[in-house]
Amino acid sequence: PPSEQLNLVVIGHVDSGKSTLMGRLLLELGVVDSRALHKCEREANALSKSSFKFAFLLDQAEDERSHGVTIEVGTAFFDTPSRQVNVLDAPGHRDFVP
């Protein structure tokens, strides 16, 4: 039988939208609520990075937000009716890829 656990790693080139995609997915699935998104939106606007509001749901370190790049692997978890899903949001910049 298939495993009940599904591990997803999001990889791609720097600035390809990996964190934004994952933040949007988490919002659509209800893993994060509109208050969390609103907080990230305020913080993104304060840094003149309004398009980063979804990415900030995963990129939570101050240096990640100020530079607009994922430095540490971000993690998120959610359940579906048949699976436990673990999502890893990997850095794309070659200086931060483990």
N, C-alpha and C positions, 0 to 999 in steps of 0.2 A: 504494500500500500504506500502511496505517496506520503511524505513527511507532512506534519501539520505546520512545520516551521518553514518560512520562506525568507531567505536572506538576499537583499538587493543591494548592490553597490553601484552608485551613480558616479561614472567617470567620464571625463571629457576634457577638452582643451580649456585653458583659462578663459574666463569670460564667455563661456558657451551657455550659461544659464542653469547649471546643475542645481545650485542652492535655490534659485528662484523656482525652478520646476518642483523641487521637493517641498518647498514652503507652500506653494500653491496646492500641491497634492494633499498635504496635511490639512490645509484649510478646507478643501473640498470634502475630505473624509470626516471632518468634524473632530480631528485630533487636537487642533488648536481652535480657539474661539475668536470671535470678532474683536474682543477686548485685547487679546494678545497681538492680533494683527494691527489694531489701532495704535498700540504702544510702539510696535516696530515701525509703523508708518511715521509717527511723531519723531522718533529717533532718526530715521532715515532722512526726513525732511530737514531736521536740525543740522545734519551733515551734508546737506545739498545732494543727497543720493536717493531721491524719492523712488526711483525704480528698484531700489534694493529692499523694499518693505517685506517681500516674501522671503528673500534670502536671509534677512535678519532673524527670521523664525528659527533658522538653524545656525547661522553664523552669529554667535552671541558674545564672543570675546571682543573687547574694546579695540584691539589692534586689527582684528578681522573687519570690523565695521568701519573703522577710520580709513583703512586702505582699500576696502571693497573687494577683498579676496578671502577665500577660505584657506585657513592655515592649518587647523586641526580637523580631523575627520569628525563630521557631525553625525549624530545618531538620532534616530526616531523609531518609534514602535507603534504599531496599531494591529488590531485584530479584524479579520473578516469572518464570515460565518464558518469558513473551513480552514483558515490559516492564521498563524501568528506571524506577522511580517516585521522584519528588522530591516531598516533602511540605513545605509551608510553613505554619507555625502562626502566624497573624497575631494581633496584639493586638486586644482588643475594646474597651478603654477609649478613649474619644475623645481623651484627652490623649496617647495613644501610637500612634494609627493614623497611618501615614505618609501 
